[in-house]
């Protein structure tokens, strides 16, 4: 949590994260993304706020697309744009998520998500 808002954060501990729920919008094949837990119970929907990904109420209008990388890996990007989710590569700090078209800082990278089968 930062300045009274809850933002999406990449876990720094492998195997210790929050599951995400993807809701398909059949009209345009985009998704809404919701974290299964958050600091504020009704603020779990991923919402783009500037370049940052903030957890908001379900009324947030940000839609996401999946960019398949093969196997079970994929990038997430803001629908209708080239903005992919990225984060810091530095392991000794919090790895907040944001959306950018390209990497501007040496120690940042696009996040590769992986489908985890229960």
N, C-alpha and C positions, 0 to 999 in steps of 0.2 A: 504494500500500500504506500502511496506517495501523495502528499498534499490532499489527503482526504479522498483520493480516488484509488481504485483497484486496477492495476495494469497487468497484462499478460507477461509472464516471466518463464524463461526456459529453465528447467531444473538443472542444477549443478551436480546432482547425484543420479547417475544412471539407475533406472529402475524405480525411481522415486519421483513420480509426477502425477498430474491430474489427468484423468481421461477426458476426452473431448467428444461431444455429440454433434454430428453433422446432420442438419435438416435440409433435405433436397427441396429446392423450389423448381418444380417440374416445368413451369412456364419458360424458364430461361436456363435451366440446368446449372444453377448456381447454388451455393449453400450458405446457411447461417451456421455459425459455430458457437457452441456453448460449453463452458467448462463445467465439470460436474461438481466442483466446489469453488468457493470464493469467500473473501472476507465479509462481503455483504450478500446475504442469501438470495436476494432477487436481482442482483447485478452479476450475471454470469455470461452474458452474450458478448462475443468479441466485436468491438466497435472501433472503427478507425477514427482517431481524433488527431488531426494533423498527420504526423507520420507514426504516432504511437498507437498501440492496440490497448484500448481501455475496456474493462469489463463494465457493461451497462445493462439496463433492463432490456427485455426481449423486444421492445419497440424500436431498437436500433436498426437502421436500414442497411448497414454494411453487408454486402454479399461477397462471397469468396468463390474462387475457382481452384480446381486441382490441376496441377501440371504434372503428369505422370512421368516418372524417371525410370520406370521399369522395376520389376520385382514388386516389393511392397513399399517402395520409397516414392515420395512426391514432394513437390513444392506447393505452398499455398500462396495464391496471389489475389489481390483485390480485383473483383470481377470488372472486366472491360478496361483494365490497365495493364501495365508491365510491372507494377509494384509487387515484389515478392517479400515474404517475411524474412527479416534478417535479425542478427544479434551479434554481440561481441564474442570473439573467440577467446578472450581472456578468462581463465578459469577461476581467478581469485576475486572476482567481482560479480555482482548480480547481473544476470544476462537477460535484460529486458528485451521484449520483442517490439519491432517496428516494421513498417512497410516502406521499401524504397525501390526505385527502378534499377539502381546500380549501387555498387559498393564504393563508398567515398573514403572510408577510413581503413587503414591497413589491417587492423585487428578486428575486422568485422567479416561476417560471412552470411550467405543465404542459408536458411535452416532447412535441412532435409528431414521431413517427417516420415515416420514409418508406421504402417498399419500393424497393429498388434492383435493377434488372434487370441481370443480367450481360451 
